[in-house]
Structures are given as structure tokens and as C-alpha cells.
Amino acid sequence: MRGSMNSRSILLFYTIIGSCFFIGHTARAAADHLVISQVQVGSYGNASDEFVEIYNPTEDDIVIDSWSLQYKSSATSTSISKKNLPSAKICKGSYFLIAHSGYDGEAVADHTQSSVSFSSNGGLVFLADGDEFLNSADSPKIIDKFIYEEVAKATAGEADKAFFRTGYSGDSFADFVFQDASPRNSSTTPCFGILPDETDEDGSSASTTPEYLTKSSNVKIYRFLPNPAGTDGGNEWVELINNDSEPILLDGWLLDDDDKGAGEPSSDAFTLSGVIQPGEIIRFLIPSTAFALNNSNGDEVNLYFGDGTLADAAPYTVAAYDDGIFEFRDGMWQPPTLPSSGGGGSLGSSSSSTSNNQATAQLAITITEFLPDPIGDDEGKIWVELYNPASSKASLSGWILDNRGTSTLPSSSAFVLDSSYSVPAKGYLVVTIPPGKFTFSGASSTIRLFKPDKSLAQSVNFFDAPEGKSYGVDEAGNWAYDFPTPGFANVFGVPLANVEVSEILPYPVAGDDEFVELYNASGTPLNLRGFRLRVGTREKVLNDALLDGNGYYVISEEDLPINLRNSGQEVVLLDNLGRELDRVVYPRSPQGQAYALSEGAFLWTSQATPGESNVMVLGAAVKAANNPSAVKPVSKPASQSGQVNYQKLYDEVVKTNQELLQRLDNLENALALLAENSVGPANAQAVDLIESNQSESPKNGSKIIYLAVAAAAAIAFVLLVWQFFRGKSV
């Protein structure tokens, strides 16, 4: 049986070892985050037949934006593979299917990738809220994880097997079973148009099946790939676009290459399923068991409605070279023109004129803004903003970005965009250049945009890039440096508002509410209309609200984009132009404590002060401890009538001892703080307290422990002497 579980000990081994790297991330309750619900690691004869199924068990729709799927072959491995996921909404109770390009299951993948491949010897799979490589066991970016052991190979004829989630304890061995695969995608539980539950008079639930259009002539063939590099079978694909204003149910629709007449698609036609939203482009991977497109003598792609009538056709007569993507251009379906004359057959003109608005969208893509010199390390932080002026969504599969080259072709460090990148109609797409790809250096440089056929689409030269400033173009075509506005129209000459996040309460005690507090550090009142608060990946636009100069504004729990995580999260404030004003990442939160800004740094305080100046309860204690009354050394005893004033000596020693005990109490508080907060700003508070008590101690910095022992010995000695002289006087 393919993929049968080997020994329990192997999986337990991965579980224990994994806790040392990344698995230290505590699993949260299933009700508040997305989960990995099913994983398939290859099938008989096809090691790339893989998928990861994501499920939303919460009561809210969740938008993933700049998320990633990451994989390690073992907990001790230093190599991590990563695939950035497209922006998508996963509705409550719905699924999102991420499949490898070699996947041949019946459910259509919501996203296809080839960057992450699983080993049959075991590994660790992570769903991360972020598109950077994971590098910390305490990273709040880890949303869910899955660990699996060695997967045995199946024999011919057996059904595909997958790991299937049955629980939410956080233990992969307890939560997953190995059974027949049953991948589910976003159309399994569609969320568009779902109606609230209705109850009949007899108390029974009425049907709430959403209504979709099942037939629309506005669903068209967008692009297709007849001749993928390498093996064609199972790797050819066809993209459809929905130009309708309504979502269309594709269940029962067909794709074929041989039209036998209306209502008569051939027996090897491929049956579609799922829902295509307005303006959406969906790529369907044609399995090896279905039809195959010709490479040399021409062929046609036919799209049929569910009733078998022809919906659209894309005939072609030109040769299909390796990885040549066909689109409608100059009145015919053809791939891009090769730079050289070789290649066998006429491939058509490369003219930019077109009779198809999708092709226009492709050819009109432009660079409008980019960040050449991010603050700090540039690796993985450089981004490029692309704009699509057309009225339909444009796929950027095969487009290329690079910095410069010694020839007219892209350089070896260029970044090639895959099918997950697309630009909305009349909208922007921000592309982050991943680590290992190009960066900029020197006083001058160039950024270039290439079309899929490697012909140059745009080139922008720039000089002396200031750190943290983007280079953007205005409506007149003039380029200039200014504050970054990624994903929004460029703005020049408008200063940033001096507003910052000043206090966050993520984990209130019973009866209190979460909040995020903003502070206007300028003396000028400011309207917050259009400002946006981002918590994790969720955003909310603020309404009309006047923030007084040097005043506070509290965003209460009911107005937050999403509940604050107790385990730590990122909070970002953007102005009404989309520019970042402040970014705060808070660590795991103690209950009842607020993360508050104090003298330029965030610290935990046990006194939340929404709408008022921050009060650092711990900070006040530290300040008092760091500035105690000077402790005078014990002076030489005075003489009265030739006798030693032992009473005065005793009083001074007791006073000194009390001050030393107070210092020891402060040090105990500091040590307890260190124990409760192994990382974070609280350490700095504790260290300041310890160093202060050391530097302020009597005898010019003598060790406190020695003073305590000396004080105790002195008290004992004085008591004995006092008793002795009292006895002599009697």
C-alpha cells in the first residue's frame, strides 16, 4: 500500500526533534486560524503528484496576502524551500488547494506551483503568514505546521493516499490519519452568494445552495501551452478568463482539442469544475489521461458548456516551440515571436497591435515605482510596482525583472514571474525580489522589465538612490524619489504625518477589551479619514476622526481588523495615500499587560492607559530603584565621656541593612522578570535594574552579596557587644 505508515517511533522522532527548530511554535486553537487539512506526498509512478489542502475552520472569512508554503526535509536540515502564495480569500468552512505542477487529481487546484517538492522520507510542512524564509522557532509568522514520517511506495492499482487531518491538538501524529486522498478546493464549499440559514415553519433547515450562472458566453479561452519543455503529458494547460460581471459555475464544462460538432466533444475531453469569479483567470492543467495538443501541424482548443454546446474555440496553425505560450494576437492564436529566425514554421508578427484586450493588457504593463535601496539589508526587500491600464486582469507568467545585463537579454540573476503573479484591471501589483536574485549597487543602476519572449518592455535608469525612498513616475512621465506608496498611485511632495502606534493591549483580563492606540506627535490636529490599520494580513480603513495635536486616538476591539494574537503579531499604520507611518511587532503577550511606547522603545506595563499618556508601572519602579537615596558608609563611632556610642552604631547598621534588603528585593523582581520574558524588551528593563543596583551599591561598587553578609555579621556582633555592656553596667 503506497504511503502506509511505518513505525510510530519514526513520527515521534520527527515530532520531538522538530520542537527544536520551528516546532517550538505553539499550536493555537483551530477556531482562530487556517490549518493544513490534507497533504499528499506523491503517488504510484508520479513523485510530483503532490498537494497541500488548506482549510478555514473559523467563523470568519480569511484573506491571505503575502503568505507562503515552506518545507524542510528534516528538523535538522538547513535547507528550506518556499513558495509564495497568491492573494486569496478563504471563506469560513472552505478550502484552498495548492498543488504541484505534477498533480493529476480530479479536484482543480486553486494554485499550482513547482517550487516546493516533498520527500518520501519525511519532512516538515509550514503555512506561514509572510513571504520571507522562516528562521526562528518563535516566529509568529508560522500559522500551522505538519510533520510526516517516511512514506512507503504504493503498488500499481492502489488508490492515492494522503495524510488527512482529524483533530486540532497540534500533534501531527494524533491529528492526522493516512487514508485515500480526497482533495478539496475552493469550489467544494463556495462562499460567493451563500445565503444565511433559513428555517421552515416545522423547524427544519431549508436549503441554502448558492445560485450561480451555469452558462455565459463571456467565459473565454485566455491562453494555453501546447508544448511544455520536457514531457508534454500532464503538463499542458489552458487558461480561462471570466469577462462576465457574475461568477460562473464551471461544473460539467469541457475542454477538448477535437470538435466533432455541436454537442459532440470527443471521448478524451477534460471535465472542469469550480467557480470562476468576475475578472478571474483560472489555469487548468490537462491530465495525461485527457487530450493532448499538437506541436507541429496545428490544432485547436475548444471550450464547451455543460450541455455540450461550443462556448469558445482557439484554433492555431503555427508551430508550438518549447514553453511557447499561445495568446490571441494580430488576428490569430500564436506564441511570442522568437528572437532568431530558427524554430521551424512561421510564428507570426511581434507587433504590439492587437484585437484582443487581454493581449493589450499584457503588452501595456509598466514599471511605475520601485524601492532600490531598502533600509538595512537589501536582500529580499527590494520591490517593484507594476501597473495594468487595461480593463481586464493580466497574467504575468513568464515576465522577467532584472537590474542590468551585459547584453540585451536578461541577466543570470533575473527574477522570472510564474503563474501566481497577475495584475488586476487598472490596478497595481507589487513584486518583491526574493533572496538570491538581483540587488542594486553603486551610484547608478538600471531596472528592466522583459516580456515572456525576452524582448525588452521597459528600462529605467536611476542614480544615487537614498535609503528607504522609492523611485516613482508621475503623470507627466517624470521620475523622482519620494516616500514609498507600494500598490497605490504615486504621490510627490506630501510630507508624512507624524502619527505613531503608542500602545497595544493584546491580551486583556476578563472584562477589558483589546485596543490599539495612536498618538499624534505633532502639534497640528489631523483627520484620520482614509488611514488604514493592518493587523497581520487584515486591514481596516479608519473613518472620520479628528486626532488632536499631541493627542491620542484609541481603536477599540470592535473596530480592529481582527483580534490581536496573544502569541505576538505585527501592527502597521498606513496613511490615506498608502504610505507606511509606523510598524510595531509585539512578542508573546502577558495577560493584562499593555505594550506601550516609552522614551522611544516599547515595554510591557501592567497599567493600560487608552487615550492617555503611557504609565510605565514597572518603569517607575525601575526608575526609583535606579535613584535611591545615597547610602552613607558607617562612620567612625563618636565618643561621649570616653564611651562608644553603640546605640548610634546599631541604628546606622540597621538602616544600611534595610537599604541593602530593598536592593535585594529589586534584584529578585528583576530575576523573576527575566524568567517570565526570555526574549524581548523586558530583558533590557531587568538588566538596567541589576546594573543600577551594582553601580549604586556602597563601597564604590562592592558586591552586594558581600555587603549583605557583612551587614548580618555586624548586626550579630553589635547585639553581642550591646548585651555585654548592658550586663557590665548592671
N, C-alpha and C positions, 0 to 999 in steps of 0.2 A: 504494500500500500504506500503510495507516494506521500511523503511528508508525515509518516506516522511518528508519534512522539517516542523518543528514545528513553533515556532514564530520567527520572525526576531529579536526580542529583545534578545532571548537567544544567538544567534550567535554574536550579537553586544556586549553582555555582555562578552563573551569569548574574543572577539577582544580587548575590552578596558582593561580588566584585564590582558590579555596576554601581553599587552605592558609593563607591569611592570616586567615581567620575560621572558626573551628570545625574546619577540616580539618587543622589542626596536630595534632590528636589522633591519636596513632599507632595504627594498626590492630593489634589483638592477634591472636594465633593463633586460628584458627577453633575450636580444640578447647576453649577456655575461656570462651566467651561466646555469647549469642544473636546471630544475624545476620539482616539483611534479605535474604531469599532471592528475592523476586519483587515487582515493582511494576508496576501498570497505571495509565496516565495517560489516562483517558477511552477512549471507543470511538466508532464512527461514529454520529452523531446523539445521543450521550449523553455530554457532557463530564464528568458526575459518575459515570460508570461506572468507579470507581477502587477499587483495593485495594492493601494492603501485606501481604505474607506474611512472617511471622517463622518462622525455623527454629532448632531446637536441635541443633547438631552435636556436643554434648559427650557425655560418658559419664554425666552426672547429670541428674536432673530439676531444672528451674529454676523457682522461684516468682517471678513479677513482682508487685510490690506498690508502688503509688505511682509507677509508671513512666509515661512519656509518649511520644507520637509528635509530632515537631516538624518544621516545614518552613519554608524560606526560598526565595523565588523566584530569588535570586541571592546570591552570596557577599557582595556589597557592600550588599545590601538591609538596612535597619534594622528591617524588619517581620518578625516571626516568628509563625506560627500554631501552636497547640499543642492536643493532645487528650490528656487524662489517661486512662490505660488502667485497666480493672478488674483487681482481683487475680485471678490465674490461675496454674495450674501448667502449664508446657510441658514435657512429658516428653521424655526423650532420644530423638532421632530423629523428633520430632513437630513439628507446625506450629501456628501461631496466625494466623488470618486476620482482618485489620482492614479493613473495607470502608466506603466512603462510602454514605450512605443511597440514592444513586442507582445503586448497584451492581446488576447484573442477571445475574451469573454463576451457574452451576449449583451450585458449592460454597457451602454455607451459611456465612455469616460468623460467626466466633466473637464478634466485637464490631462493632457498627455505629456510625458517627459521622458528623457533618456539620460539625465544626469545622475540619477541615483539608482543603483542596482544592488540587490540583496544577495548575500552569500548563503548558500545552503548549509553552511557550517555554524550558523548562528549570528546574532548581531543585536544592535540596539537601534530602534527607530524613534525619532523625536518629531513632534509637531511644535514649532516654535513661532512665537509672536515677534518676528523680526527677520530681516533678511541677511544678518551677519552670522558668521560661523560661531557656534556656541563654544565658549572657552571657560566656563565657570560652573561648578557644581551647584552654586547658589543662584544661578541666573533666573530671574523672574520671567525670562523670555520663554522658558520651557512650559508649554501648555499641557502636553501629555506625552507619554513615552510607552514603548512596548519592547519587551525583551523576549527573544525566542532562542531555542536550542537548535541543535543540528536537525536538519530536515532530511529524512531518507527519501531516496528517489522512488518514484512510482513505477509501476509496470504499465504496459500498453493496455488500454481499455478501461482503466480506472478513472473515476471522476476526479476533477481538480479538487485539491484540498486547500483550506485556508484556516488561519487562526481567527477564531470568532469570539468577540467579547460577550461575556455573560454576567459580569459584575463590575463593580467600581471601587474595589478595595485599594487599588494602587499596586497590588502584587500581580505581575503578569501570569505567574503560574496558576493563581487562584481565579483570575478574571477571564482567562481565555481557554477555549477548548479547540481541538483540531478536528474539523469536520468538512463535509462537502462545501465547496465555495459557493457563495450566493451574493456576488457583488451588487450593491445598490448605488444608484446615482441620484442626482438632484430631482429627477423626474419621478422617482419612486414615491416620494411624498411631496408633490408640487405645492408651492406656497403662494403662487400668484392667484389671486381671486378666491382664496379659501374663505368660506363664509363661516360665521360663528355657529356653534351648535344650536340646533333648534329642537324643541321637544314637542311631540304631538300631544293631543289632549289626553291620551291614555298614559302619558309619561314616558313613552318610548322615544328614543332619539331618531330624528329624521335624517335622511341622507344629506350630506353636505359636500358631495362630489363637485369640485370646481368645474365651471363651464369654460371650455376653450373652443376657439375656431379649429376645425379639423381640415379645412381646405382654404388655401389662399394662393392666388397666382403671384403674390408679391414675395413668396419664398423662392429664391433663385440660386442657381449654382454660382458660386463666387470664384473659387479657384480649385485646381486639382493637380495632383502629382502622379503622372503615369509611370515614370521611370526613376524610382529612388535609387541612390547609389547602393550597390550591393544587391541583395536578394529583393526582387520585386514583391513576391508573395507575402502578404500580411503587412507590407509597408506602404502600399499605395494609399492615397487618401483623397477625399473630396470635401470641400468646404461649402456650406450653405449660408446664405445671409437672409435675414428676415427684414424686408423693407416695409412691412405692414406696421400699423400702429397698434396692433393687438398681438398677444402671444399666440403661437400656433402649436397645436398638439401634433407631433410627427409620428405617433404610434401607427404602424402599418404602412407608412410611406416606404417607397422602394428606390434604390439606386441600381442601375444596370448599364451595360455597355452595348446592348443589342436589342433595339426596339423592334418587336415583331408586330407592331400595330397597336392602336389604342386599346388599352385593357389587356395587352398580352406581353408583359415583361417576361424575360427568359427565366428558366428554372434556377439559374445561379445568381439571381438578383439578391441584393443585400437589403434586409428589412431594417428600417430605422425605428427609433423610439425616443421619447423625451419631449421636452417643450423648448421651443426656440423663442426667446423674448424679442420685443421690438428692437431693431438695430443690431441684434446679436449675430455673431458669426460663429458657427459650430463646425469643427472638423471631425469627419467620420473616417476612421481607419478601416479600410476594407480588409476583412479577414482572408486568409489564403484559401478558404473553402468557397469563397464567392468569386465573382467575375474578376478578370484581370485585363487591364487596358494595354493596347498595343503600343509599341515603342517606335516602330519604323514606318508602318503603312497607314497611319492614321486610325482613328476610332471615334467613338462618341460616348459622352456621359449623359445618361438620361435619368431624370427625376420624375417619379410617379406619385400621384396622390394615393391615399389609402384605398380608393376604389379601383386603382389600376390605370386610370387615365393619365396621360402625359402632362406633367406640370412644367417642365423646362428641359432643354436639351443643349449640350455643348459639343458639337462635332468639331473635330480637328483633322487636318490633313498633313501637317508638318511633322518632322521627326521629333521625338522626345529624347533629349540627352539627359545624362545623369543629373538628378536633382533639379531639373528644369521645371519650375512651377508655371503651369498654364493659367493665363488670365485673358479676358476679352480686351483686345487692343487692335485698333485700326481695322475694325470690322471683322475680326477673326480671332479664334482662340489660338494662342501661341505662347511659348515661353519667352523669356528675355533673349535678345539677340546676343550671341557670343561675341566677345571682342575680336576674335580671329575669324577667318573665313572657313576654317575647317569645321567639321562636325557633322557633315552628311545631311544635305537637304536644306531647303530654304526655310529660315526661321522667322521671316517677316521683318518689318522695319522696327527700329528702336525709337521712332518719332514719339514725342510726348503728346501728340494729339490723340484723342480717344473719343469713342462714342459711348463710353461706359463710365458712370460716375464713380464706381469703385476704383477703377484704374486711375481716374483723376485724383482720387484721394491718395492713392499710393504715390503718384508722381509729384504731388504738391507738398509732401511732408517736409517741414523745415525745422532747423535748429533756431529756437527763439531765446534761449538763455542757458547758461551753464556755469558751474562752480569750479574754476580751475585750481584754486588753492584753498581747500578747507582748513579750518582751524585745527592745528595739531597735525597728526599723521594723515597723509593724503590717501593712503591705501584703503580702498573700499568706501571712500567718502565722496569722491568726485561724482557729480551727476550732470546729466544733460537733459534739457527740456525740449520736447518735440511738439510741434503744433500741426493739427489737421484742419484745414479750412473747409473741407468738403462737408456735405450734409449727411454722410453715412460713415459708419465706423470703418477704420482702415487697419488691416493686419500688417505688422512689421516683420513678419517671419522672413529671415534671410537678409534683412538690412544690417548694415555694419557701421560701427563707430570706431574711429581711431584718432590718435593725436597727430601723427605725421608719418611720412614714409619717404624712402629714397626713390620710389617710383610712383607711377600713377595708380598702383594697386594698393590695397590695404596692407598695413604692416603686420608682422607676426604677433604683435601684442594687441591687435584689434579685438573688439568685442562684437560677436555676431549675435543678433537677437533671434530668439526662437519664436515658436507659435504662440507662446504665452503673452507676447507683447502686442498690444493693439492700441490705437489712439481713438478716443471717442469722436463723434462728429462735432466739428467746430470746437474741439477741446484739446487738452494738453496731456502729454504723458511724460513723466519724469523717470529717466533711466539711470539707475545707479551703476557705475562701473565696478564690477566685482574685483576683489583682490586677485593679483596675478596678471591683470590686464594693464592697459596703459595708464600712465600718470603724466603730469606736465612738469617740466623743469626748465630752468634758465629764464632769462629776461623776456624771451619771446617764444611763442609756440603757435600751433595750429590745431584746430579740431576739424575733422572731416566726417561727412555722412555719405555712405555709399548705398546704392540700390542693390537688390539681390544679385543682379548680374555683374556687380563690382564696378559699375560705372559711377563716377563721382556725381553726387547730387548737390552737395554744398560744402564749402570750405570757409572757415572763419579764422583769421589771424588775430592774435592779441598780444599785448606787451605789458610787462610789469604788473602782473596780477596781484592786487592786495589780498592779504589773507582774510578769508571769511566773506569777501564780496563776490557777487556773481557778475557775469558779463552778459548783458542783455541788449536786445534791439528794440527801438521804439517804432511807432507807426510810420515814421518818415524813413526808416531804414538805417538810422544812426545807432551805433553800438556804444555802450558806456557801462562803467562799473557802478553798482548801487547795491542796496540791501536785497538779499535773495527773495524771490517770490515764486518758488517752485510750484508748478501746477496752476498758476494764475497769470493774468495779464501783467506785463512788466510795468513797474511804477518807478519813476525817477524823481529825485529831489524832495521826496516827502520824508521827513525825519521819523524815526521810530518813536512810538510813545514810551515814556519811562514808567511802564507798569510791570509789576513782577508778582509772581506767586509768593506769598508771605507766610502762609500757614496751611497745613493739611491735617485733617483728622480722619485716618483710615479705619480705625477700629475702636469706635466709641463704646462706652459702658452702656448697659441697659438704660433706656430712656433718653439717651442722647442720639444725635444724628451726625452722619458724616458731613464734611464740608471741605471746600477749597476756598481759601481767602486770597483776594488780590489787593495789592497796595499801589497807589499812585504816588511814586516818589517825586513827582514834580509838584509845583505849587499851582498848576493850572487845572481846572476841572475838565473832565473828559467823558464823552458819551461812549459807552461800550457797545453800542449797536453794531452788529456785524462781527465783533470779535468772536473768536472760537476757542473753546477749551477742548483739548484732546486728552482723554484718559485711556492709555493703552492704544487701541486702534479705533476707539469710538470718539466721535466729535459731536459737539453741540454748539450752535450759534447763539450768542447772547442777544437778548432783546434790549430795548431802550433802557438804559440805566446810567444815571449820572454818577460818576466817581469823582468826588471832591479832590482838590489838590491836597496831597499828603493825607488822603483818606483811604478807607478800606471798603471793599465790596465782598460780600460772602455769597458764594454759590452753594446753596443748600443741597442736601442729599437728593431731594426730588427733582432738582434741576441739573444734576450731574449727568453726563452722557451715559454712565454706567457706574455701578457700585465700585468703590475703591477696594482693591485687593489687600487683604491683611498681610499677604506674603511679600508685598513690595510691588511697585509699579512706576511707570513713567507718566508724568503730567506735563503737558505742553500748552503754552498760551500763545495764540496767533492773533495778529491784529486783523482789521477788516480788509486788508489787502493780501492776507495770507502769509505775511512775514512773521517769522518766529520772534517772540518777545522774551520768552523765558522757558526753560526746560528744567524740571526737577525730577530726579529719580529717588524715591524713598525706599529704604530697605524694609525688612520684615518689621511689622508694627507691634509694639507692646499695647495691650488693651488700655484704653483710656488716656493714652499719651498723644500729644499733637507734635507734628514735625514742623518746627517753627524757625523762621529766619531770625538770626541774632548776630549782629555785627558781621554780616557778610557770609555767615555759614549757617547751615541748618542743623538743629539739635533737637532731641526729644525733650519735651517738657510735660509734666503731669498736669499743668493748668492750661486748658484750651481757652483762647480769648477771641472768639469770632467777632470781627468788626471793631476790634480794639488793638492797641499796641500789645505786642507779644510780651508775656511774662515768663521768664525762664526760672521756674522754681528750683530746679537743680542748679541752674546757672547762678542764681542768687546765693545758694548755699556755698557753691564753689568760690564765688567772689568773696564771701565773708571769711571762708576758711583760708583764702589766699592773702587776706589782710588782717590777721589777728593783732591784738594789742601786743606790743613788744614785750617779750618775756625777759625780765631782768635776771641776770645771774645772781646767785645768792652772795650777798656781800659779807665782808668780814664782820662777825658779830661785834656789836658795840658793848662797852663796859659801863656798868653802873655800880659805883662804890667798889670797884675792883672785882665785881661778879659778872659772869657771862649772862647775857640776856637770852636764855634758851627759849623763852616764850616767843620772842620775835623770830628767832631762827626756825622754830617749829611752824609758825604761821607762814613764813616765806616758802618753806619747803612744801607745805600742803598746797599753797597757791600754785607753785610751779608744777606740782604733780597733777593738779586738776587741769591745768592748761595742756599738759602732755597727754592726759587721758582724752581730752577733747580732740587732740590731733589724731590719736589712735582711732577714735570713733570715725573721724573723717576718712582715714585711710581704709577702714573696714567698709565704709559706704562705697568708696572708690573701687575696692576689690569686688564687691558684690555687683557693681555696675559693669565691670569687665566681664564677670561670669555670665551676666544676662545678655550682654551685647558683645558677641565675639568679634563682630565687624561693625564698622560704621562710625559716625561722628562721636558717639558716646565714649569711645575709647579715648578720644582726644580730651574730653572732659575729665575722665578719670586720671589720665596721665598728668594733666595740668595740676590736678588736686594733689597727686603724690609728689610731684616735683616741688610744688609750693611748700608742702609740709616739710620736705627735706631741706629746701633752701632757707626757710624761715625758722628752723629749729635753733635752740640756744647753742652756745659754744661754737658759733660760726659754722654750722652745718654738720655737727657731730651726729652720729647715727642715733635715730630716735629710740631704738630698742635699748641702746646702752644707757640713754638718759632715763628711760623708764625703770630699768633695773637699778640704776644708781639712786633714783628718787625713792624707790621702795626700800632700798638698803638704808638710805639716810633717815627715812621715817622711823624704821625699826631702831636705828641707833639712837635717834633723839628721844624716842619713848623710853628706852632703857636708861639713858642718862637722866632724863627728867624724873623717872621713878627713883633713881639712885639719890639725886639731890633732895628730892622731897623726903626720902627716908632719913637723910643726914640732918635735915633741918628739924625734924621731929625729935 
